[in-house]
Amino acid sequence: MNNTGKLVLPTLRGKMGDWNYYVTIMPFKEIAQRVSMADEIHKNQGLSTWIQREVLPRRTKLIVSYLREQKQRFFNALILGIYGGQPYWQELDISLEVGEEKISEEDLIYLNKTFGVLVLNGDERIFAIDGQHRTKAIREALHNSNDLSDEEITVIFVAHREDEEGRIRTRRLFSTLNRYAKPVSMAEIIALDEEDNCAIITRKLVDEFNLFDGKILIHKNRSISRRNTDAFTNIIVLYDIVTILLTNKPVLNIRVKGEDKHAFTTTRASEEKINLYFNRLKVLFQDIVDEISCLENFFEWGEVDRENHETSLLFRPIGQNIFFSVLKVAMENSFEDEVLGYFAQETFNLDNPIWKKVFWDEEGSTIRTDKILQRLAIILILKYLDFDFNLRKKDQEVFDNYQISPENI
């Protein structure tokens, strides 16, 4: 980067393991001007280029949109490697009292060695060890506008040495930070995310829709125990259903209408739009329950026997994914009544030899949940309902292999 000018930064100095580090804040404009990507940790240009390709343009674009559109924007700290130039640290001479009490000599020693000023002369090489997407997004956000130039972000500096031992040390830090960072779970996104509209609407359905009161299992994965008798589905599957119904996420290879999935799950819509979709889904769910007697009975009496093979697969996550995927296609092609009519027959269960053949594992006495089998079920039902579409090669192979005639389902 073409760094220019002296920069004085208020800084805390700390130590962990054998790393000395310096914590400060930097304006976005200084990040954009001074910080490069993590291409300093390999002599081999091919490996450096590979690291750069890991900075995904689509993810960067989403972060840029977040910076420009979200008033409550906030980032965690960037971790930056630094070498070259003539950076220096100056401790501050602290002498103070808190209220009527003097700070002890021991505390003053600690404060004096911790608080200080980091001065950069502009010739340093600074690169992102952790936070490459955020660094690139800051640069792009400032490319055509200076509106964000004075915003500040927390930065942690660590010293990098430009020899092989130093590169090994920095690569180890780069790897450790990325390897042990725990991804946010789907359940946490649904519970906490205020940008993902599908998550927001899912929470509203759980909290505010009387039909679902006490009927949605709050769980960290998509499964529901077959011994569970009182939940219709769990919150992650409900999120999947909301996503199917409201976005343009394809069903098989069939293009469908809806909100752009990436935008709708990363940028919060207006409250008016959120409430509009929430109310539409309430009406839709109630209409479905009114048309399918097994669902109507469950929501009236509050109990289901998932261990009984005669029980509809609509009470299983795989069955719910299949049903709402088929319904999405049907709603856009005006045959939703036929879909509801098929499922109202209550033959979509493991007592039906066709679905038993597809989903039941005799040896393990359990349901097979493979995605490819769920796709097969969607294909069979759509073909049964005379919806014409092309299959991708893998789906065609599975369809041919099972040799199931759609009219028999």
C-alpha positions in Angstrom: 0.0 0.0 0.0 1.1 3.6 -0.5 1.2 4.7 3.1 1.8 8.4 3.6 2.3 10.5 6.7 2.8 10.0 10.3 0.0 8.4 12.3 -0.3 8.7 16.1 -2.6 6.1 17.7 -3.8 5.7 21.4 -2.8 2.2 22.3 -3.0 -0.5 25.0 0.0 -2.9 25.1 -0.5 -6.5 26.1 1.1 -10.0 26.1 -0.3 -13.5 25.5 1.9 -16.5 25.1 5.0 -15.2 23.3 3.1 -12.5 21.3 3.3 -8.9 22.3 0.3 -7.0 20.8 -1.0 -3.5 20.6 -4.7 -2.6 20.7 -5.9 0.6 19.2 -8.5 2.2 17.0 -8.0 3.4 13.4 -10.2 5.4 11.1 -11.5 3.6 8.0 -9.6 6.0 5.8 -6.3 4.8 7.4 -7.3 1.2 7.0 -8.0 1.7 3.4 -4.7 3.5 2.7 -2.3 1.5 4.9 -3.5 -2.1 5.1 -3.0 -4.8 2.5 -4.1 -8.5 2.4 -2.2 -11.4 4.0 0.2 -11.9 1.1 3.3 -11.2 3.2 3.5 -14.6 4.9 4.5 -16.7 1.8 7.6 -16.2 -0.3 5.8 -18.3 -2.9 3.6 -16.0 -5.0 1.3 -18.8 -5.9 0.4 -19.5 -2.3 0.0 -15.7 -1.7 -2.4 -15.6 -4.7 -4.3 -18.5 -3.4 -4.9 -16.7 0.0 -6.1 -13.7 -2.0 -8.7 -15.8 -3.9 -10.1 -16.9 -0.5 -11.4 -13.3 -0.1 -14.7 -14.0 -1.8 -16.1 -11.0 -3.8 -19.7 -11.9 -2.9 -19.0 -11.9 0.8 -17.1 -8.6 0.5 -20.0 -7.1 -1.4 -22.4 -8.1 1.3 -20.2 -6.4 4.0 -20.0 -3.2 1.9 -23.8 -3.1 1.7 -23.9 -3.7 5.5 -21.5 -0.7 6.1 -23.5 1.6 3.8 -27.0 0.6 4.8 -26.9 -0.4 8.5 -26.9 2.5 10.9 -26.1 0.1 13.8 -23.1 -1.3 12.0 -20.3 -2.7 14.1 -17.2 -4.9 13.5 -15.0 -6.9 15.8 -11.3 -6.2 15.8 -9.0 -6.6 12.9 -5.7 -8.4 13.6 -2.9 -6.8 11.6 0.7 -7.8 11.0 3.2 -5.0 10.9 6.9 -4.8 9.9 9.3 -2.3 8.3 9.2 1.4 8.8 10.0 2.9 12.1 7.0 2.3 14.4 7.6 3.1 18.0 5.8 2.8 21.3 5.8 5.6 23.9 4.5 4.8 27.4 2.4 7.5 29.1 3.4 8.8 32.5 0.2 8.3 34.6 -0.3 9.8 38.0 -3.9 10.0 39.2 -6.3 9.5 42.0 -9.7 7.8 41.9 -12.1 9.6 44.1 -10.5 10.1 47.5 -8.2 7.1 47.0 -4.8 7.2 45.5 -3.8 4.5 42.9 -1.3 2.1 44.4 2.3 2.1 43.2 1.8 -1.4 41.8 -1.2 -0.4 39.8 0.5 2.7 38.5 3.4 0.6 37.3 0.9 -1.6 35.4 -1.0 1.4 34.0 2.2 3.1 32.8 3.4 0.0 31.0 0.0 -0.7 29.5 -1.2 2.7 28.3 0.7 4.5 25.6 1.0 5.9 22.1 1.9 4.0 18.9 3.5 6.1 16.3 3.7 5.0 12.6 5.9 7.0 10.2 4.1 5.8 7.1 6.7 3.4 5.7 5.4 0.3 7.6 4.1 -2.7 5.8 0.7 -3.6 7.4 -1.4 -6.6 6.3 -4.6 -8.3 7.6 -4.1 -11.6 9.4 -7.7 -11.9 10.6 -10.3 -9.7 8.9 -9.4 -9.8 5.3 -13.0 -9.5 4.0 -13.7 -6.6 6.4 -10.5 -4.9 5.3 -11.3 -5.2 1.6 -14.9 -4.1 2.3 -13.8 -1.0 4.1 -11.5 -0.1 1.1 -14.4 -0.7 -1.4 -16.9 1.2 0.7 -14.6 4.3 0.6 -13.8 3.9 -3.1 -16.6 6.1 -4.3 -17.6 7.9 -1.1 -15.9 9.4 1.9 -19.0 9.2 4.1 -17.5 6.5 6.2 -13.9 7.7 6.2 -13.8 8.9 9.8 -15.6 5.9 11.3 -13.3 3.9 13.5 -12.5 0.2 14.1 -10.6 -1.6 16.8 -7.2 -3.0 15.6 -4.8 -5.4 17.2 -1.2 -5.1 15.9 1.3 -7.9 16.1 4.9 -7.7 15.0 5.8 -9.7 11.8 9.4 -10.5 10.9 10.4 -10.7 7.2 12.5 -13.9 7.5 11.4 -17.5 7.2 11.1 -18.0 10.9 8.9 -14.9 11.1 6.8 -16.0 8.2 6.3 -19.4 9.9 5.3 -17.7 13.1 2.8 -15.5 11.4 1.3 -18.3 9.3 0.8 -20.3 12.5 -1.2 -17.3 13.9 -3.2 -16.9 10.7 -4.0 -20.6 10.7 -4.9 -20.7 14.4 -7.2 -17.7 14.3 -9.1 -19.3 11.4 -9.1 -22.9 12.5 -10.4 -22.4 16.0 -12.9 -19.6 15.2 -16.3 -21.3 15.9 -18.8 -20.6 13.2 -22.2 -19.2 14.3 -24.7 -22.1 14.4 -27.9 -22.0 12.4 -29.9 -22.0 15.7 -27.9 -18.9 16.9 -28.6 -17.1 13.6 -32.3 -17.7 13.9 -32.4 -16.7 17.6 -30.3 -13.5 17.3 -29.9 -12.3 13.7 -31.5 -8.9 13.1 -30.5 -8.7 9.4 -31.8 -12.1 8.2 -35.5 -11.5 7.4 -36.2 -15.2 7.4 -34.8 -15.5 10.9 -36.9 -12.5 12.0 -40.1 -13.8 10.5 -39.4 -17.3 12.0 -39.1 -15.8 15.5 -42.3 -13.9 15.0 -44.1 -17.1 14.0 -42.8 -18.8 17.1 -43.6 -15.9 19.4 -46.7 -14.3 17.9 -48.6 -16.9 15.9 -51.2 -18.6 18.1 -51.4 -21.8 15.9 -47.7 -22.5 16.6 -47.9 -21.7 20.4 -46.0 -24.5 22.1 -45.7 -26.5 18.9 -42.2 -25.5 17.7 -39.3 -27.3 19.3 -36.3 -25.1 20.1 -33.4 -27.3 19.2 -29.9 -26.9 17.8 -30.4 -29.3 14.8 -33.0 -30.2 12.3 -34.0 -33.6 13.7 -37.0 -34.4 15.9 -37.0 -37.5 18.1 -39.6 -40.1 17.0 -40.6 -40.2 20.6 -41.6 -36.5 20.6 -45.4 -36.3 20.6 -46.2 -32.6 21.0 -44.1 -30.6 18.5 -45.1 -30.0 14.9 -41.5 -29.1 13.8 -38.4 -27.5 15.2 -37.2 -23.9 14.7 -34.5 -24.7 12.2 -36.9 -26.6 9.9 -39.4 -23.7 10.3 -36.7 -21.4 9.2 -36.1 -23.6 6.1 -39.8 -23.6 5.4 -39.9 -19.7 5.6 -36.9 -19.6 3.3 -38.5 -21.9 0.7 -41.8 -19.9 0.7 -40.4 -16.4 0.6 -37.2 -16.5 -1.4 -36.0 -17.5 -4.9 -34.1 -20.5 -3.6 -34.5 -23.1 -6.5 -36.6 -26.2 -6.0 -34.6 -29.0 -7.6 -33.5 -27.2 -10.8 -36.8 -25.4 -11.1 -36.4 -21.6 -10.9 -38.9 -20.0 -8.6 -39.9 -16.4 -7.7 -39.4 -14.7 -4.4 -37.0 -12.3 -2.7 -33.4 -12.7 -3.6 -32.1 -15.3 -1.1 -28.8 -13.6 -0.4 -30.1 -10.1 0.0 -33.2 -11.2 2.0 -31.1 -13.1 4.5 -28.4 -10.4 5.0 -30.2 -7.1 4.8 -33.2 -6.2 7.0 -36.3 -5.2 5.2 -38.8 -2.5 6.4 -41.1 -3.4 9.3 -44.0 -3.0 6.9 -42.6 -5.7 4.6 -41.7 -8.0 7.4 -45.2 -7.8 8.8 -46.7 -8.2 5.4 -44.9 -11.6 4.9 -45.6 -12.6 8.5 -49.3 -12.1 8.0 -49.3 -13.9 4.6 -47.5 -16.9 6.1 -50.0 -17.0 9.0 -52.9 -17.2 6.5 -51.1 -19.8 4.4 -50.3 -22.1 7.4 -53.8 -21.9 8.7 -55.2 -22.7 5.2 -52.9 -25.7 5.0 -54.0 -27.0 8.4 -57.7 -26.6 7.5 -57.2 -28.6 4.3 -55.2 -31.6 5.7 -57.1 -33.5 8.5 -54.0 -35.0 10.2 -52.6 -31.5 10.7 -56.0 -30.2 11.8 -56.3 -33.0 14.3 -52.8 -32.4 15.6 -53.2 -28.7 16.1 -56.6 -29.3 17.8 -55.5 -32.1 20.1 -51.8 -31.4 20.3 -50.4 -35.0 20.0 -48.8 -37.1 17.3 -47.4 -40.6 17.3 -44.2 -40.4 15.2 -43.4 -44.1 15.8 -46.5 -45.3 14.0 -45.8 -45.9 10.3 -49.3 -44.8 9.5 -48.5 -41.3 10.7 -48.0 -38.8 7.9 -44.4 -37.9 7.0 -45.6 -34.3 7.3 -44.6 -34.7 10.9 -41.0 -35.4 9.9 -38.5 -32.7 8.8 -37.9 -34.6 5.5 -41.6 -34.6 4.8 -42.0 -31.0 5.7 -39.2 -30.0 3.3 -40.8 -32.1 0.5 -44.3 -30.7 1.1 -43.3 -27.1 1.1 -40.9 -27.5 -1.8 -43.7 -29.0 -3.9 -46.2 -26.4 -2.6 -43.8 -23.6 -3.6 -43.7 -24.8 -7.2 -47.5 -25.4 -7.2 -48.3 -21.9 -5.9 -46.4 -20.3 -8.8 -48.0 -22.6 -11.4 -51.6 -22.6 -10.0 -52.0 -26.2 -8.9 -51.7 -25.7 -5.1 -55.2 -27.2 -4.7 -54.0 -30.4 -6.3 -51.0 -30.5 -3.9 -53.2 -30.1 -0.9 -55.6 -32.7 -2.3 -52.7 -35.3 -2.6 -51.4 -34.8 0.9 -55.0 -34.7 2.3 -55.3 -38.4 1.2 -52.9 -39.3 4.0 -51.0 -41.8 2.0 -47.7 -39.9 2.5 -46.5 -42.2 5.2 -44.3 -45.3 5.7 -47.3 -47.6 5.6 -47.4 -46.8 1.8 -45.0 -49.3 0.1 -43.7 -46.6 -2.2 -42.5 -44.2 0.5 -41.3 -47.2 2.6 -39.1 -48.2 -0.3 -37.7 -44.7 -0.6 -37.2 -43.8 3.0 -37.2 -46.8 5.3 -33.9 -48.5 6.3 -35.0 -52.0 7.3 -31.6 -52.9 8.7 -31.3 -49.9 10.9 -35.1 -49.5 11.6 -34.8 -45.8 10.9 -35.7 -43.2 8.2 -33.1 -42.4 5.5 -32.9 -38.6 5.3 -30.5 -38.4 2.3 -31.0 -35.2 0.3 -31.1 -37.1 -3.0 -34.1 -39.2 -1.7 -35.9 -36.1 -0.7 -35.4 -34.8 -4.2 -36.7 -38.1 -5.6 -39.9 -37.7 -3.5 -40.4 -34.1 -4.8 -39.9 -35.4 -8.4 -42.4 -38.2 -7.9 -45.1 -35.9 -6.5 -44.6 -33.3 -9.1 -44.8 -35.9 -11.8 -47.9 -37.4 -10.2 -49.5 -34.0 -10.4 -48.6 -33.7 -14.1 -46.1 -30.9 -13.7 -43.6 -31.1 -16.6 -39.9 -30.2 -15.9 -36.4 -31.4 -16.8 -34.3 -33.5 -14.5 -30.6 -33.0 -13.9 -28.5 -36.0 -14.7 -28.1 -37.3 -11.1 -31.8 -37.0 -10.3 -32.7 -38.8 -13.5 -30.3 -41.7 -12.6 -31.9 -42.0 -9.1 -35.4 -41.8 -10.6 -34.6 -44.5 -13.1 -32.8 -46.7 -10.5 -35.8 -46.8 -8.2 -38.2 -47.6 -11.0 -41.2 -46.1 -9.3 -44.2 -45.1 -11.4 -45.4 -41.7 -10.2 -49.1 -42.6 -10.7 -48.6 -45.3 -8.0 -47.7 -43.0 -5.2 
